[in-house]
Amino acid sequence: MTDPRQEAQQVVRDLLLQAERKSLGAGACSTLAEQVQLVPGYLKRVAHALSAQRTPCAVDALLVLPPNVPGVVEGLYQAFAHGVSRIRLDGRVCTPMLALDFRQSRSRTFEDVLSRAQALFADSFESLKIGGHIHHRIGLEASRGTLAGRASALAHDLQWLHGRLAKLKGTRLWINGWAFPSEGPIRGSVQIHLLRAWLTWAATQTQTRA
């Protein structure tokens, strides 16, 4: 009877060799992330192979792996520093964007945070009521104007806001179509590095968009 772990090991080895020669497709990336669960001794090698891809499917696969595996966070950082965006179900590429959505809170400092967010994002600040809770959203996207200028002007404030909002339950950081909940496996102390990676990329986007 065939041992599933031996089969998984062979699949992982083959895909790692393939990754050394060319980019892995979506199916290969997802298979690699799935099969390595049966052979955890290969986790580090798989994470580094996926991190070198800098493709949407590689980011999807990296997010399946434990974030404490060396290479996972580094791979996400490099992907966002190079402007990688998620592929939607309809096949279209998500508009490059960074956003924070968060719920109304009774935290002692929340009103100060909310006031600052409203002042900074007056033209794009959104609020709506969902399931009895008030949700707010702020963000930047590469759909109009010069992203580099807006991102540079708001970089410090975005990091300040994230540092406080990431401590609250229900906050989500959005980067190029991927969501990172405050209570998810990738915590705020790691998210801030991904946010900075996106800001690094955004600073290079000097072309004006209609």
Phi, psi and omega in degrees: 000134183290135178276120181303328180290324177292320177298315180298320180299318180293319179298314181297316179300314181299317182289327176295321176294319179297321181296336179285339185257328184203172179289144178271139176283177182300317181296319180293318180297314181292323177296318180299314181293328181284312185289331181292345177296333180274343180228070186300344177296344180262001185305314182296317180295320179295315180300317180291324178294317179291323181295334180282346184287315182055050179231160179303317181292329178291322176297316177303317181290320178299325182288348175278334184278156176299132184293345180276355177288127179306129180109335183291301181296321178300320179293319177296317179302310182296323179297314182286330176290345178248013173075023179293131180240153181290149175267124181287167180298332180275004177092352180276152179275133178298144175296131177304128184200158172227131182212159173232126169241142189207155182267157172302140185226153175266009178303144184301327184263000188297319183299323177294319179296315180297317180298319180293319179297318180295320181292321183283326185242041185307321184277348182228010178287130182235144174222139175206160182256124181230120178058035179085357180247141176274127179245142179240156180213136173228156179180173176230142175215157184271052182250341180206150179073191178262113184294321184304314182295315181292319180294318180296319182294330185254001186303310182297316182293322178298318179293322178296313180296316180298319181301329180267320182287330181294344178277351184261139178295137177094357178280140176229133171265128178250129176228113175050036176102348178261140181253139178234095181293149181297332180260011180279182182294332178262101187281171184303325181295337176265322180305323183300327178290323177292322176299316179294327177298316179296318179297324177299316178294315183300328181296344180265355185270081185265354181283130180285133179252148180287000000 
